[in-house]
Amino acid sequence: MKSVFTLLFAVILIKNVSAQPGSLDSSFDHDGKVVSQSYEGRAYASLLQADGKIILGGSGSYYKADKLLIGSLLVRYNIDGTLDFNFADSGRGVYILGDTGFYIPTIRALALQADGKIVALGDFAQQNGFFGSTSLMRFNADGSADKSFGINGLTVTEISGGPDKPKDIALLPDGRIVIVGDLYSEFNQFDQSFIACYLADGILDKSFGNTGVVRLVREQIGTVNAVAVTTDGTIIAGGVNSNGETLVRYNSNGTPDLSFGVNGLATMLFENLGAPGLNDITIDKEGRIITGGTLYLQSGKRAFLAGRFTEDGYPDNTFNSKGYIYTKFSAGDAYANAVAVQENGKVIVAGYLNVGDSGTFTVIRYTANGATDSAFGVNGIQNTFFYGQDIAYSIKIQPDGKIVLAGQAEMDTGSIVEIARYYGDNSQKQILITKIRRWLQHHNGIVWDNTPGVKSYAVQRSADGVRWSTVYASSFTTHHSPLTTNSQSSIINSQLSTINYYNDASPLPGTNYYRLQTTSVSGAVANSNVIAINNEPSTISLSPNPAKNVLHIDGLSTSNQTKITVVDLSGNVAISQQLIPVPQQAGANSSSCNLNIASLKPGNYWLKLEVNGEVVTRQFVRE
């Protein structure tokens, strides 16, 4: 059917996007900011999926069938900032992990497995009558509980016998799960911290340390707030003691690595400045350990703090000559909760600035050598105000360099989840927007041109043009087989500069909306135009067929003009005109017309009818 394709043309828009690093990304819900609307809650952790979707974890509530659900919260947003209605319960899910009586179960940290499953670390849950303060949950990619994990998706652990404080989570290369936190002793004291390891199925790994749990002496490491795993599977736990920031390194079997730092302990001192609070750690591509937290200055002020240790556990003096840098504000106190590192080594610290009764999301970027990066935001700093006491708890960096902060606003009426997305480095990203068209041979089919520079694509479908789901996703290098049947959804693409076709064999009832989401080799993501296809059976019919001089067309719209195109099998347009149908009788909802085809040569033809963007095709024979 080469003839039909030659009528189609593609429009490829190439945009070089350049924006001030640190400024809000207006493509994210129009102003760079998103707030929860169908639920209330707090977001303490976040993840970025490979497709750019954002997963948040925390605690929350919403009404369902007049019943208030309260518990651990898991939410997913699309890359454009809209709630992903295909996840959990219309985009958000509350998981009630038992009646604790006094405490709302809360997700404190998240990890994403290679298979797309989500592992969540939480606190306070009940299981089979047993109450524990440390809980692990695993969810399928759609937000449903993974019943193969632990017991029906949940593992509850009681380590000290009291209300322990789980803090952070990481995944080992072999799929095991590592968590850290503080252990309760008595009278609300936490004299020890811990590292625990679980097998991939959620069962405590008894081969790790002492029955799956390693207890850390408070006098050495202090309180533990964060964990990270190196590429070779060693475990870095970070916290603070009375001397300063502290790190310990453990082997994957739970034994301490005494070659790290001094006798297994790395320490960053802040003499004559104040006391640090380490809240997050990450590892850069050179193996250096980046820390982020708050410096409680002796003057009483609170400041953002970023530090860097060498791979072997010593303060990195190439980072601001001392291994750390802090930023204080003339008005208010700044509290840092999360840290991330860019591919170029620049360090980004996120948290909030508290001034009186008001707070803002605050993000600061430092250069790879530990100086405030004046090219970012305003003199290296960006503050974002939402509603009230805004607090950012997590930070993630997208493949295209954009920066995602998540947290919440504390207001008199409750708490709402907040997300902000900012531009990263001022490097131009080529966004390739491919225009899709109808694939005329198949009612629910689309076609587009292959474009150099596109790494992957996703065909997305919607029932309302607002909520989208991916019905096909792949890269240009994996599909080369021809489409031979219409019995299943299929896609073709061959070499560069050729045409790709997709046919949806199981469309939704009524109108289906389609678009193409492309990801360029630079990581930029863009959406194509949207095509609406009505899936209701067409009433268009042709008679006689074959026809000699006149082709009678039934079932046309009575209220809209129809564009008609006749194409031969060589791709030549034989007839193109506007038809104004005349109703057959008063009150009729369809009409007919006669098309003069006497000038056509005998042979096979395609008839294409276009009304309000809808396209119907029929084949006929000219005798």
Secondary structure, DSSP 8 states (H G I E B T S, - for coil): -HHHHTT----EEEEEE---TTSB-TTTTTTSEEE-SS-EEEEEEEEE-TTS-EEEEEEEEEEETTEEEEEEEEEEE-TTS-B-TTSTBTTEEEE-----SS---EEEEEEE-TTS-EEEEEE-EEETTEEESEEEEEE-TTS-B-TTTTBTTEEEE-SSSS--EEEEEEE-TTS-EEEEEEE--STT---EEEEEEE-TTS-B-TTTTBTTEEEEEHHHH-EEEEEEE-TTS-EEEEEE-SSEEEEEEE-TTS-B-TTSTBTTEEEEE-TTTEEEEEEEEEE-TTS-EEEEEEEEETTS-EEEEEEEE-TTSSB-TTTTTTSEEEE--SSSEEEEEEEEE-TTS-EEEEEEEEETTEEEEEEEEE-TTS-B-TTTTBTTEEEE--SSEEEEEEEEE-TTS-EEEEEEEEETTEEEEEEEEE--SS--EEEEEE--EE-TTSTTEEEEE--TTEEEEEEEEESSSSSEEEEEEEETTS-------SSS-EEE--STTSEEEEE-SS--SSEEEEEEEEEETTS-EEE---EEEE-S----EEESSSBSSEEEEEEE-SSS-EEEEEEETTS-EEEEEEE--EESSTT-S-EEEEEE-TTS-SEEEEEEEEETTEEEEEEEEE-
